[in-house]
Amino acid sequence: MAKAKKKSAPGSKTIALNKLVRHEYYIEQTYEAGIALQGWEVKSLRESRLQLKESYVILQHGEAYLVGALISALLSASTHIIPDSTRTRKLLLHRHELERLRTAVERKGYTLVPLAMYWKSNRVKVEIGLAKGKQLHDKRDTEKARDWGREKERLMKQR
């Protein structure tokens, strides 16, 4: 009798999260974008060798690019390719989404930041957030609200 395939955990499709962004910015809207990758980058992403910590998204010449994302090359990478781990990668968005993002960034002072990278039907997708920066007192308020939520859950659990 053949073995049944094990289903992967629902959270295993996530390659990397950028947790620091939610602390530093208010996220107004999120967009899903494809990303143009090379073969060695896809293999490295399968091994979860990615850092989004200091990356950001820029809009140039009517296209979006991911800058500063670090994809570490595998040791078994091909010898005829010289991997550039921090190269600028093109993001694949619809024209109307690019126009909407461009107007928000130019006129309203928003910033584009990557929130997560994940697999979606054997393709790599990047979740982009349209963000506005937080002040120091806003960060403190967010932290207080989060701590109070945890404390409230503990109190409700005890009763």
Stockholm file with secondary structure:
# STOCKHOLM 1.0

chainA/1-159         MAKAKKKSAPGSKTIALNKLVRHEYYIEQTYEAGIALQGWEVKSLRESRLQLKESYVILQHGEAYLVGALISALLSASTHIIPDSTRTRKLLLHRHELERLRTAVERKGYTLVPLAMYWKSNRVKVEIGLAKGKQLHDKRDTEKARDWGREKERLMKQR
#=GR chainA/1-159 SS CCCCCCCCCGGGGEEEECHHHHHHEEEEEEEEEEECCCHHHHHHHHTTCEECTTCEEEEETTEEEEESCEECCCTTCCTTCCCCTTCCEEEECCHHHHHHHHHHHHHHCCEEEEEEEEEETTEEEEEEEEEEECCHHHHHHHHHHHHHHHHHHHHHHHC
#=GC SS_cons         CCCCCCCCCGGGGEEEECHHHHHHEEEEEEEEEEECCCHHHHHHHHTTCEECTTCEEEEETTEEEEESCEECCCTTCCTTCCCCTTCCEEEECCHHHHHHHHHHHHHHCCEEEEEEEEEETTEEEEEEEEEEECCHHHHHHHHHHHHHHHHHHHHHHHC
//
